[in-house]
């Protein structure tokens, strides 16, 4: 590669900016699950709902100069347990968002919820506030598995909440986990069968992994052997495929027209604002791509103010950042997408793509790039091919 071509490959230039989404983090939960490494904090007494929503609005306003003239394609309210917040506070939040940033017609607005009975009773209020998609953290329909996971809801509460969610929203995702302590293949299959039977159009199925800084990391439970967990994964994929779900991302399955638009924007390396304690985001400008991140502790977040620092991603790191997201897509992506979403010329990716193709991790033609089954199974090995060379 000539010096001129190499220099050009390290210059970011956008002719059109990616879609823009908004992520809102509500950090509190009733009880921290022993497997959870998210930025969540157990509730201690009364929560400062109104104060926190006001801080979110200030946070959003501080970011507005970075996104003038752009519209939101989706909003995702995650946690923690967002359904701890009263419906009136969610209404205040979403009204403030709409007053400051225009939403695209039919924008997807998702909110996470746990299946406790007290939270399920608020579903209609969340719908009236503008939420049009609910993501329900069921994890399992087996009481023994829920206890092993440290969940505070029962299987019957999950069933009742799911029924009400489907009645209220229609567009509902349920999270299920497999590879749980003491779980057999038959038990994992039973959870998937019940999820399908309830009639949800989107299902996220995750294998339990032990993450650092969790209770399970310091006190690891006995999990199914690797081969047993692999059998569960194959069973999940086969059962959901037979039930009419498309496997479109590593852990995501959807009926036609029900793919999560917000998460697709992440995986296609779109832009997103992140507001709330511990939230982070990514924004593109004409000549650079930046990231921003908030302090994690809610108390510190409430006290913070002023401008939000943004860090420019070095162009040499962008191919890896794109690959880290896009190769989660089972069906792959268009050959033009890397250049469109990073502002770098296609030659910036050619070396990594050529090596990935030679090693059997991807298949491609002039129009499309797709990870093979080998690439999906050995995703870390695939991604390493896009790490920037040491200078």
C-alpha positions, 0 to 999 in steps of 0.5 A: 500500500502506498504512503498516499493510500495509507494516509487517506485510509486514516482520514474519516470523511462522512457524506451522510451520518448514520441513524441516531438512537437514544439510550437511557439508563435507570440504574436501580434494582430491587436486588442485584442478581449474582450473575449481573455485571451491568451498572445496577445498584440495589434500592436503599429506601426511597428512590429520587425518581423526579431528581434523576429524571431532571438530571437525565433531561439536563444530560440530554440538553448538554448533548444537543449541540452535538446532534443539531438537525438529527432525528431519533430512530429509537429510544431504549430505556434500560437498567437496572430495573426501569419498571421501578419508576412510576409511569408518571416519571417515564411520561415526564422523561419521554415528553422531555425527549420529544420536546428536545429531539424530533423522533422519526415517525413510528419510532421504536420506544423500548423499556425493560421490565421485570416480571414482579406483579407490582411492576406489571400493574404499571404496564398500561401507564408506560404504554400511555407515556409512549412506550411501544415495546416491552422487554421482559426479563423472564430468564426462566419459567422454572422456579428452581432455575430462578432461585439458582439465578437469584431472581426475585420473581416466580415462574407464575409471576413471569407468566402473568406479567408476560400475558399482560405485556402481550395484551398491553403492548403486543410488541414484546421481547422476553429474555431467557437464559440457558446453561444454568446451574443444574439445568438439563437439556430437557429443562432448557428446551422446556423454557423455550417451548413455553416462551414460544407458546405464549406468542411473543414475536421476539425472544433473546436467548443467552447462555449464562456466562460468569463475568468478573466483578459478580457474585458468581465470579467469586462464588462460581456455581456448577454449570453444565459442561461445555458440550452440554451447553453447546447442545442447548444452544443448538436446540434453542436455534433449531426450536426457534427456527422451526417456530418461525423465528429468524436468528438475526443476531448472536442471541436474538430471534424474531418473527418477521417485522419484529427485529429490535430496531434499536439493537440493530442500530448498535450492531450496524454501528449506528450512532447513539446518545447515552444518558444516565449513570454509567451510560455511554454513547457514540456519535459521528461528525463530518470528520471523526467518530467520538464516544462519551461516557457517564460516571457510574455511581448514581449519587455522583451522576446526580451531582454532575453537570456541564459539558460532557467530555467526548473522546475521538476514536482513532481512525486506525481503531475503527475497523475493529470497533465496526467488526465488534458489532457487525459480526454479531449479525448472523446474516451479515451486512452489505459490503458498503456498510463499513465505509458508510458507518466509519467514514473510512475507505473500503481499503481500510478493511480489506486486509482483515476481510481477506484473512477472515475469508481465507480462514473460513470465518466469512463468506463475501461477494461484491455486495455482501459480507456474512460470517460463516457458522465457524465465524459465529462459533469462534467470534473472538478469533474473527475479531482479532483479525481487525485489531489495529497493527502496533505502530 
